């Protein structure tokens, strides 16, 4: 194989092989495709004050703002005492068509009395983990006595629904 490379081709080939920067366009364009973050229906969720060992559920609607179907990763991330917040339903984990919505349900289940809780709900496309949308989560406990409700191991009582649900 005979390759005839002039100085321009050699410089271009060297730049492509050894450059840490991503290659963009063919005509010197700076068109770099940025990841598209999903859009949440709210930027913050404040749960109603709850007695210790009781739960309250809130939902966040997420819109897939990308032009292709996406599945989304959802995690409660730390700010303070994140153990009080749990994702209990996530319809965003399966493919969500472009422009369509899905829902994430979060339960606030505080364990200690007279304490403020906060965390973040991080939502990102599975294939673009850097395109994160964050929803702030906050809640407080009260000193109000909670009626005794017994749930099986691994379940939490959600007083707003009057049922036991899977924790975590």
BAGURO-153991 format. One record per residue: x, y, z of N, C-alpha, C, CB in turn; residue number from 0. Coordinates in Angstrom, 2 decimals. Glycine has a CB too. Example, Ala and Ser with C-alpha at 12.3 -4.5 7.8 and 13.67 -1.06 7.14 Angstrom:
BAGURO-153991
(r (13.19,-5.69,7.80),(12.30,-4.50,7.80),(13.20,-3.30,7.80),(11.31,-4.47,9.05),0)
(r (12.85,-2.25,7.08),(13.67,-1.06,7.14),(12.90,0.03,7.87),(14.08,-0.60,5.72),1)
END
This chain:
BAGURO-153991
(r (0.85,-1.16,0.00),(0.00,0.00,0.00),(0.90,1.23,0.00),(-0.97,-0.01,1.22),0)
(r (0.62,2.12,-0.90),(1.41,3.34,-1.03),(0.54,4.52,-0.61),(1.94,3.52,-2.47),1)
(r (0.93,5.21,0.47),(0.19,6.38,0.93),(0.98,7.63,0.62),(-0.11,6.29,2.44),2)
(r (0.37,8.52,-0.08),(0.99,9.79,-0.37),(0.39,10.84,0.57),(0.79,10.19,-1.86),3)
(r (1.12,11.15,1.61),(0.65,12.14,2.57),(1.50,13.39,2.47),(0.69,11.57,4.00),4)
(r (0.83,14.50,2.32),(1.58,15.75,2.33),(1.65,16.25,3.77),(0.92,16.81,1.40),5)
(r (2.28,17.38,3.99),(2.46,17.91,5.34),(1.12,18.18,6.02),(3.29,19.20,5.30),6)
(r (0.14,18.67,5.27),(-1.17,18.97,5.85),(-1.84,17.69,6.36),(-2.08,19.67,4.82),7)
(r (-1.82,16.63,5.57),(-2.43,15.36,5.97),(-1.70,14.77,7.17),(-2.43,14.37,4.81),8)
(r (-0.38,14.86,7.17),(0.40,14.32,8.29),(0.07,15.06,9.58),(1.90,14.41,7.99),9)
(r (-0.03,16.38,9.52),(-0.36,17.17,10.70),(-1.76,16.85,11.19),(-0.23,18.66,10.41),10)
(r (-2.71,16.69,10.26),(-4.08,16.36,10.64),(-4.13,14.97,11.27),(-5.00,16.43,9.41),11)
(r (-3.45,14.00,10.69),(-3.42,12.65,11.23),(-2.79,12.65,12.62),(-2.64,11.71,10.29),12)
(r (-1.71,13.36,12.82),(-1.06,13.44,14.13),(-1.99,14.08,15.15),(0.25,14.23,14.04),13)
(r (-2.70,15.12,14.75),(-3.62,15.79,15.67),(-4.75,14.86,16.07),(-4.19,17.07,15.04),14)
(r (-5.24,14.06,15.12),(-6.32,13.12,15.42),(-5.84,12.01,16.35),(-6.88,12.53,14.14),15)
(r (-4.63,11.54,16.17),(-4.12,10.41,16.95),(-3.73,10.81,18.36),(-2.94,9.79,16.26),16)
(r (-3.22,12.02,18.55),(-2.66,12.39,19.84),(-3.42,13.48,20.58),(-1.26,12.83,19.65),17)
(r (-4.53,13.91,20.05),(-5.29,14.99,20.68),(-6.16,14.45,21.80),(-6.14,15.73,19.65),18)
(r (-6.18,15.14,22.93),(-7.08,14.78,24.03),(-8.44,15.41,23.82),(-6.48,15.21,25.38),19)
(r (-8.51,16.42,22.97),(-9.78,17.11,22.72),(-10.61,16.30,21.73),(-9.53,18.54,22.19),20)
(r (-11.93,16.33,21.86),(-12.78,15.61,20.92),(-12.72,16.27,19.55),(-14.23,15.55,21.43),21)
(r (-12.81,15.48,18.50),(-12.84,16.01,17.15),(-14.23,16.56,16.89),(-12.46,14.93,16.10),22)
(r (-14.31,17.69,16.25),(-15.60,18.29,15.96),(-15.69,18.62,14.49),(-15.83,19.55,16.81),23)
(r (-16.85,18.38,13.91),(-17.12,18.76,12.53),(-15.99,18.49,11.56),(-17.44,20.18,12.49),24)
(r (-16.24,18.70,10.29),(-15.19,18.51,9.29),(-14.69,19.84,8.75),(-15.71,17.66,8.14),25)
(r (-15.42,20.89,8.95),(-15.02,22.17,8.39),(-14.53,23.14,9.44),(-16.17,22.77,7.64),26)
(r (-13.99,22.64,10.53),(-13.50,23.53,11.57),(-14.62,24.02,12.48),(-12.79,24.69,10.96),27)
(r (-15.76,23.42,12.39),(-16.91,23.83,13.19),(-16.71,23.45,14.65),(-18.21,23.21,12.65),28)
(r (-17.32,24.21,15.53),(-17.26,23.90,16.95),(-18.54,23.23,17.43),(-17.01,25.17,17.76),29)
(r (-19.22,22.50,16.55),(-20.48,21.85,16.89),(-20.21,20.58,17.70),(-21.29,21.52,15.62),30)
(r (-20.25,20.70,19.02),(-20.09,19.56,19.90),(-21.47,19.24,20.46),(-19.04,19.84,21.04),31)
(r (-21.89,18.01,20.36),(-23.20,17.62,20.87),(-23.11,17.46,22.37),(-23.70,16.31,20.20),32)
(r (-23.91,18.24,23.09),(-23.95,18.18,24.55),(-25.04,17.20,24.98),(-24.19,19.59,25.16),33)
(r (-24.82,16.47,26.08),(-25.87,15.60,26.59),(-27.09,16.42,26.98),(-25.36,14.78,27.80),34)
(r (-28.26,15.83,26.80),(-29.51,16.52,27.11),(-30.05,15.98,28.43),(-30.56,16.33,25.96),35)
(r (-30.19,16.86,29.42),(-30.70,16.46,30.73),(-32.23,16.38,30.67),(-30.25,17.45,31.83),36)
(r (-32.81,15.45,31.43),(-34.27,15.39,31.49),(-34.82,16.60,32.24),(-34.73,14.09,32.17),37)
(r (-36.10,16.85,32.09),(-36.74,17.98,32.79),(-37.67,17.43,33.87),(-37.52,18.90,31.78),38)
(r (-37.47,17.87,35.10),(-38.34,17.47,36.20),(-39.48,18.47,36.35),(-37.54,17.36,37.53),39)
(r (-40.63,18.00,36.82),(-41.80,18.87,36.97),(-41.61,19.90,38.08),(-43.03,18.03,37.27),40)
(r (-40.71,19.63,39.01),(-40.42,20.55,40.12),(-38.92,20.56,40.37),(-41.20,20.13,41.41),41)
(r (-38.42,21.62,40.99),(-37.00,21.66,41.35),(-36.78,21.28,42.81),(-36.42,23.06,41.08),42)
(r (-37.89,21.25,43.58),(-37.79,20.88,44.99),(-39.10,20.25,45.45),(-37.45,22.12,45.87),43)
(r (-38.97,19.31,46.38),(-40.14,18.66,47.00),(-40.01,18.82,48.50),(-40.25,17.14,46.60),44)
(r (-41.00,19.44,49.13),(-41.04,19.56,50.58),(-42.13,18.63,51.09),(-41.30,21.05,51.03),45)
(r (-41.72,17.64,51.86),(-42.68,16.71,52.42),(-43.34,17.35,53.64),(-42.01,15.37,52.80),46)
(r (-44.58,16.96,53.90),(-45.26,17.50,55.09),(-44.56,16.96,56.33),(-46.78,17.13,55.10),47)
(r (-44.63,17.70,57.42),(-44.02,17.25,58.68),(-44.63,15.92,59.09),(-44.21,18.32,59.80),48)
(r (-43.77,14.99,59.46),(-44.21,13.64,59.79),(-43.70,13.23,61.16),(-43.73,12.65,58.73),49)
(r (-44.50,12.45,61.90),(-43.97,11.86,63.12),(-42.91,10.82,62.76),(-45.09,11.23,63.97),50)
(r (-42.01,10.54,63.68),(-41.00,9.52,63.44),(-41.67,8.19,63.12),(-40.05,9.37,64.66),51)
(r (-41.04,7.42,62.26),(-41.50,6.09,61.86),(-42.85,6.11,61.15),(-41.59,5.20,63.06),52)
(r (-43.16,7.20,60.46),(-44.33,7.28,59.59),(-43.84,7.77,58.24),(-45.45,8.23,60.19),53)
(r (-44.62,7.58,57.22),(-44.15,7.96,55.89),(-45.13,8.80,55.11),(-43.82,6.74,55.11),54)
(r (-44.60,9.52,54.16),(-45.38,10.34,53.25),(-44.78,10.18,51.86),(-45.40,11.84,53.70),55)
(r (-45.63,10.11,50.84),(-45.17,9.88,49.46),(-45.44,11.11,48.60),(-45.86,8.64,48.85),56)
(r (-44.46,11.44,47.76),(-44.62,12.50,46.76),(-44.09,11.96,45.43),(-43.86,13.82,47.18),57)
(r (-44.64,12.47,44.34),(-44.19,12.05,43.01),(-43.56,13.22,42.26),(-45.36,11.47,42.20),58)
(r (-42.60,12.88,41.41),(-41.95,13.84,40.53),(-42.16,13.33,39.11),(-40.42,14.01,40.88),59)
(r (-42.67,14.19,38.24),(-42.85,13.84,36.84),(-41.61,14.29,36.07),(-44.15,14.49,36.24),60)
(r (-41.10,13.40,35.22),(-39.89,13.68,34.43),(-40.25,13.64,32.96),(-38.76,12.66,34.76),61)
(r (-39.77,14.64,32.21),(-39.98,14.68,30.76),(-38.68,14.36,30.05),(-40.52,16.06,30.32),62)
(r (-38.74,13.44,29.10),(-37.58,13.13,28.27),(-37.46,14.23,27.22),(-37.71,11.70,27.60),63)
(r (-36.50,15.13,27.40),(-36.33,16.27,26.49),(-35.41,15.95,25.31),(-35.77,17.45,27.26),64)
(r (-34.92,14.72,25.24),(-34.05,14.32,24.13),(-34.91,13.98,22.91),(-33.16,13.11,24.54),65)
(r (-34.25,13.82,21.78),(-34.97,13.49,20.54),(-35.10,11.98,20.34),(-34.26,14.10,19.34),66)
(r (-34.55,11.19,21.26),(-34.65,9.73,21.18),(-35.17,9.18,22.51),(-33.28,9.09,20.82),67)
(r (-35.66,7.97,22.48),(-36.14,7.32,23.71),(-34.98,7.12,24.68),(-36.81,5.95,23.38),68)
(r (-35.25,7.29,25.96),(-34.22,7.16,27.00),(-34.80,6.43,28.21),(-33.68,8.55,27.42),69)
(r (-33.93,5.72,28.91),(-34.24,5.19,30.24),(-33.41,6.01,31.21),(-33.93,3.63,30.37),70)
(r (-33.91,6.20,32.43),(-33.25,7.10,33.38),(-32.84,6.40,34.66),(-34.16,8.26,33.70),71)
(r (-31.65,6.76,35.13),(-31.15,6.32,36.42),(-31.64,7.33,37.46),(-29.59,6.20,36.42),72)
(r (-32.07,6.84,38.61),(-32.57,7.70,39.68),(-31.90,7.28,40.97),(-34.13,7.61,39.80),73)
(r (-31.39,8.26,41.71),(-30.73,7.96,42.99),(-30.97,9.10,43.97),(-29.22,7.73,42.78),74)
(r (-31.11,8.72,45.24),(-31.15,9.71,46.32),(-29.71,9.95,46.72),(-32.04,9.24,47.54),75)
(r (-29.26,11.19,46.60),(-27.86,11.51,46.90),(-27.76,12.31,48.18),(-27.22,12.28,45.74),76)
(r (-26.62,12.23,48.78),(-26.41,12.74,50.13),(-26.31,14.25,50.22),(-25.19,12.14,50.69),77)
(r (-27.03,14.82,51.17),(-26.76,16.16,51.67),(-26.78,16.08,53.19),(-27.81,17.20,51.13),78)
(r (-27.84,15.49,53.76),(-27.85,15.20,55.20),(-28.93,14.17,55.48),(-28.08,16.49,56.04),79)
(r (-28.58,13.13,56.14),(-29.52,12.10,56.57),(-30.41,11.59,55.43),(-30.38,12.62,57.69),80)
(r (-29.80,11.15,54.35),(-30.55,10.69,53.18),(-31.36,9.44,53.44),(-29.62,10.45,52.03),81)
(r (-31.06,8.70,54.50),(-31.77,7.46,54.78),(-33.26,7.64,55.01),(-31.19,6.81,55.96),82)
(r (-33.72,8.86,55.16),(-35.14,9.12,55.37),(-35.92,9.15,54.05),(-35.33,10.42,56.10),83)
(r (-35.22,9.21,52.90),(-35.87,9.29,51.60),(-35.57,8.02,50.81),(-35.40,10.55,50.82),84)
(r (-36.62,7.44,50.20),(-36.45,6.21,49.42),(-37.28,6.32,48.14),(-36.86,4.96,50.25),85)
(r (-36.69,5.92,47.01),(-37.45,5.80,45.77),(-38.23,4.50,45.86),(-36.51,5.83,44.48),86)
(r (-39.56,4.58,45.74),(-40.37,3.37,45.86),(-41.01,2.96,44.53),(-41.44,3.56,46.90),87)
(r (-40.99,3.87,43.54),(-41.50,3.53,42.22),(-40.79,4.41,41.20),(-43.05,3.72,42.15),88)
(r (-40.37,3.81,40.10),(-39.63,4.54,39.08),(-40.03,4.02,37.70),(-38.10,4.42,39.30),89)
(r (-41.02,4.66,37.08),(-41.41,4.24,35.72),(-40.44,4.78,34.68),(-42.84,4.71,35.41),90)
(r (-39.44,5.56,35.13),(-38.43,6.13,34.23),(-37.29,5.15,33.94),(-37.86,7.42,34.82),91)
(r (-37.27,4.02,34.64),(-36.18,3.04,34.46),(-36.29,2.31,33.13),(-36.19,2.03,35.60),92)
(r (-37.49,2.27,32.55),(-37.65,1.66,31.24),(-37.68,2.77,30.18),(-38.94,0.78,31.17),93)
(r (-37.63,2.40,28.95),(-37.53,3.37,27.86),(-38.71,4.35,27.84),(-37.46,2.64,26.53),94)
(r (-38.36,5.66,27.86),(-39.35,6.73,27.80),(-39.20,7.40,26.43),(-39.16,7.77,28.98),95)
(r (-40.25,7.36,25.60),(-40.15,7.98,24.26),(-39.82,9.48,24.34),(-41.47,7.78,23.50),96)
(r (-39.20,9.98,23.29),(-38.85,11.40,23.21),(-40.09,12.26,23.45),(-38.23,11.74,21.84),97)
(r (-39.95,13.27,24.33),(-41.03,14.19,24.61),(-42.08,13.67,25.57),(-41.68,14.57,23.36),98)
(r (-41.97,12.42,25.99),(-42.97,11.83,26.89),(-42.51,11.92,28.35),(-43.22,10.36,26.50),99)
(r (-43.42,11.59,29.26),(-43.13,11.70,30.69),(-43.15,10.34,31.37),(-44.13,12.63,31.36),100)
(r (-42.56,10.32,32.54),(-42.57,9.17,33.43),(-42.64,9.71,34.85),(-41.30,8.24,33.21),101)
(r (-42.82,8.83,35.83),(-42.99,9.30,37.21),(-42.06,8.57,38.16),(-44.44,9.13,37.67),102)
(r (-41.60,9.29,39.17),(-40.77,8.74,40.23),(-41.48,9.05,41.54),(-39.30,9.33,40.21),103)
(r (-41.73,8.02,42.35),(-42.36,8.22,43.65),(-41.31,8.06,44.74),(-43.53,7.23,43.87),104)
(r (-41.29,9.02,45.66),(-40.32,9.04,46.76),(-41.11,9.04,48.07),(-39.36,10.28,46.67),105)
(r (-40.67,8.23,49.03),(-41.28,8.23,50.35),(-40.30,8.89,51.33),(-41.64,6.78,50.82),106)
(r (-40.86,9.75,52.18),(-40.10,10.34,53.28),(-40.51,9.56,54.52),(-40.39,11.91,53.44),107)
(r (-39.54,8.90,55.13),(-39.80,8.03,56.28),(-38.74,8.33,57.34),(-39.78,6.52,55.87),108)
(r (-38.94,9.40,58.15),(-37.94,9.77,59.15),(-37.92,8.78,60.32),(-38.21,11.18,59.67),109)
(r (-36.75,8.56,60.87),(-36.60,7.64,61.99),(-36.46,8.36,63.32),(-35.40,6.75,61.76),110)
(r (-35.99,9.59,63.33),(-35.75,10.32,64.58),(-36.74,11.47,64.71),(-34.30,10.86,64.65),111)
(r (-37.03,11.88,65.93),(-37.97,12.99,66.13),(-37.23,14.33,66.16),(-38.76,12.80,67.43),112)
(r (-37.97,15.37,65.82),(-37.49,16.75,65.86),(-36.18,16.96,65.11),(-37.31,17.19,67.29),113)
(r (-36.12,16.43,63.91),(-34.93,16.55,63.08),(-35.35,16.99,61.67),(-34.15,15.21,63.03),114)
(r (-34.52,17.82,61.06),(-34.73,18.21,59.66),(-33.93,17.28,58.77),(-34.33,19.70,59.42),115)
(r (-34.50,16.93,57.64),(-33.85,16.03,56.69),(-33.76,16.72,55.33),(-34.62,14.70,56.57),116)
(r (-32.69,16.44,54.61),(-32.58,16.92,53.24),(-31.73,15.96,52.43),(-31.98,18.34,53.20),117)
(r (-32.01,15.92,51.15),(-31.27,15.08,50.20),(-31.59,15.60,48.81),(-31.64,13.53,50.35),118)
(r (-30.99,14.99,47.82),(-31.29,15.32,46.42),(-31.71,14.08,45.69),(-30.07,15.97,45.74),119)
(r (-32.62,14.24,44.76),(-33.01,13.18,43.85),(-32.28,13.48,42.54),(-34.58,13.10,43.65),120)
(r (-31.33,12.63,42.16),(-30.55,12.83,40.94),(-31.14,11.96,39.82),(-29.03,12.49,41.16),121)
(r (-31.44,12.58,38.69),(-32.06,11.90,37.56),(-31.17,12.11,36.34),(-33.52,12.42,37.30),122)
(r (-30.75,11.02,35.70),(-29.90,11.15,34.51),(-30.19,10.02,33.53),(-28.40,11.14,34.90),123)
(r (-30.02,10.29,32.22),(-30.18,9.22,31.23),(-29.13,8.14,31.47),(-30.08,9.78,29.79),124)
(r (-29.50,6.88,31.30),(-28.55,5.78,31.51),(-27.34,5.92,30.59),(-29.23,4.43,31.27),125)
(r (-27.55,6.40,29.35),(-26.45,6.50,28.40),(-25.71,7.84,28.47),(-26.97,6.29,27.02),126)
(r (-26.15,8.77,29.32),(-25.49,10.08,29.48),(-25.49,10.46,30.96),(-26.21,11.17,28.62),127)
(r (-24.70,9.75,31.79),(-24.76,9.97,33.24),(-24.33,11.35,33.70),(-23.91,8.96,33.92),128)
(r (-23.72,12.15,32.83),(-23.32,13.50,33.23),(-24.43,14.53,33.03),(-22.08,13.93,32.45),129)
(r (-25.52,14.14,32.36),(-26.65,15.04,32.12),(-27.64,14.88,33.27),(-27.33,14.76,30.73),130)
(r (-27.31,15.43,34.41),(-28.08,15.20,35.64),(-29.05,16.35,35.91),(-27.13,15.03,36.83),131)
(r (-30.26,15.99,36.26),(-31.25,16.93,36.78),(-31.41,16.60,38.26),(-32.62,16.84,36.00),132)
(r (-31.39,17.62,39.10),(-31.47,17.40,40.55),(-32.73,18.03,41.11),(-30.23,17.98,41.25),133)
(r (-33.41,17.28,41.97),(-34.59,17.77,42.69),(-34.26,17.72,44.18),(-35.88,16.91,42.36),134)
(r (-34.36,18.85,44.86),(-34.08,18.90,46.30),(-35.24,18.27,47.07),(-33.86,20.38,46.77),135)
(r (-34.89,17.46,48.06),(-35.89,16.81,48.92),(-35.70,17.30,50.35),(-35.77,15.26,48.85),136)
(r (-36.77,17.74,51.00),(-36.68,18.18,52.40),(-37.88,17.67,53.17),(-36.59,19.72,52.50),137)
(r (-37.67,17.47,54.47),(-38.76,17.05,55.35),(-38.36,17.21,56.80),(-39.15,15.60,55.06),138)
(r (-39.33,17.28,57.67),(-39.10,17.43,59.11),(-39.93,16.41,59.87),(-39.44,18.87,59.58),139)
(r (-39.44,16.04,61.02),(-40.24,15.20,61.90),(-40.93,16.07,62.94),(-39.37,14.12,62.59),140)
(r (-41.99,15.54,63.50),(-42.71,16.23,64.56),(-42.67,15.37,65.81),(-44.18,16.53,64.14),141)
(r (-43.07,15.94,66.92),(-43.10,15.18,68.16),(-44.45,14.49,68.36),(-42.79,16.09,69.36),142)
(r (-45.31,14.63,67.38),(-46.64,14.03,67.42),(-46.54,12.51,67.54),(-47.45,14.43,66.17),143)
(r (-47.33,11.93,68.41),(-47.31,10.47,68.58),(-47.88,9.80,67.34),(-48.10,10.05,69.84),144)
(r (-47.27,8.73,66.93),(-47.71,7.97,65.76),(-48.46,6.73,66.22),(-46.50,7.59,64.87),145)
(r (-49.65,6.48,65.67),(-50.33,5.23,66.01),(-49.43,4.05,65.67),(-51.69,5.13,65.27),146)
(r (-49.44,3.05,66.51),(-48.58,1.88,66.29),(-49.10,1.09,65.10),(-48.53,0.97,67.57),147)
(r (-48.22,0.85,64.15),(-48.54,0.06,62.98),(-47.40,-0.92,62.78),(-48.77,0.96,61.71),148)
(r (-47.70,-2.19,62.74),(-46.67,-3.20,62.58),(-46.63,-3.65,61.13),(-46.93,-4.40,63.52),149)
(r (-45.43,-3.61,60.57),(-45.21,-4.09,59.21),(-44.20,-5.23,59.29),(-44.71,-2.94,58.26),150)
(r (-44.23,-6.08,58.30),(-43.25,-7.17,58.23),(-41.86,-6.59,58.02),(-43.61,-8.17,57.09),151)
(r (-40.84,-7.38,58.32),(-39.44,-6.93,58.14),(-39.22,-6.45,56.71),(-38.45,-8.08,58.49),152)
(r (-38.51,-5.34,56.56),(-38.19,-4.78,55.25),(-39.28,-3.88,54.69),(-37.94,-5.88,54.29),153)
(r (-40.35,-3.67,55.45),(-41.44,-2.81,55.00),(-41.53,-1.58,55.89),(-42.77,-3.58,54.99),154)
(r (-42.07,-0.50,55.35),(-42.30,0.72,56.13),(-43.78,1.08,56.03),(-41.40,1.89,55.62),155)
(r (-44.30,1.64,57.12),(-45.70,2.07,57.14),(-45.81,3.48,56.57),(-46.27,2.02,58.57),156)
(r (-46.68,3.67,55.62),(-46.91,4.98,55.01),(-48.28,5.45,55.48),(-46.83,4.92,53.44),157)
(r (-48.28,6.37,56.46),(-49.52,6.78,57.10),(-50.46,7.50,56.13),(-49.23,7.67,58.27),158)
(r (-49.92,8.23,55.15),(-50.79,8.96,54.23),(-51.61,8.00,53.37),(-49.96,9.89,53.34),159)
(r (-51.13,6.76,53.20),(-51.87,5.76,52.44),(-52.44,4.69,53.35),(-50.97,5.13,51.39),160)
(r (-51.92,4.58,54.58),(-52.38,3.56,55.50),(-51.95,2.16,55.10),(-53.86,3.61,55.61),161)
(r (-50.77,2.05,54.48),(-50.29,0.74,54.01),(-48.82,0.56,54.34),(-50.52,0.60,52.50),162)
(r (-48.36,-0.69,54.27),(-46.94,-1.02,54.40),(-46.36,-1.17,53.01),(-46.72,-2.32,55.25),163)
(r (-45.20,-0.56,52.76),(-44.54,-0.65,51.46),(-43.12,-1.14,51.64),(-44.54,0.70,50.74),164)
(r (-42.52,-1.65,50.57),(-41.14,-2.11,50.60),(-40.22,-0.92,50.80),(-40.77,-2.88,49.30),165)
(r (-39.30,-1.01,51.75),(-38.34,0.08,52.02),(-37.19,0.00,51.03),(-37.81,0.01,53.47),166)
(r (-36.65,1.17,50.66),(-35.44,1.23,49.86),(-35.72,1.08,48.44),(-34.48,0.21,50.27),167)
END
